[in-house]
C-alpha cells in the first residue's frame, strides 16, 4: 500500500512538519508507523489530494 502525491508535495509536507523528504516518503509508503507518519498520510490525502493505491 502506498499514497501517491504530485511532484513537489513531499518537499512541501516535509517543510510543514520540519522533517526530511525521506521521512515523508517512508510514511507515504507505510514503512514507518508513528504519530508523525499518520499525520503526514492524513495531510497528503486531505490537503494535497493524494491517492491511496495497493
Residue pairs with C-beta under 8 A, 6 or more apart in sequence:
1 30
1 52
1 53
1 54
2 28
2 29
2 30
2 52
2 53
3 28
3 41
3 44
3 45
3 50
3 51
3 52
3 53
4 28
4 50
4 51
4 52
4 53
5 13
5 28
5 44
5 48
5 49
5 50
5 51
6 48
6 49
9 44
9 48
9 50
10 21
10 24
10 25
10 28
11 21
12 48
13 24
13 40
13 43
13 44
13 48
14 20
14 21
14 23
14 24
16 43
17 24
17 36
17 39
17 40
19 36
23 32
23 36
23 37
23 40
24 40
26 32
26 37
27 36
27 37
27 40
27 41
28 40
28 41
28 44
28 50
30 41
41 50
44 50
45 51
45 52
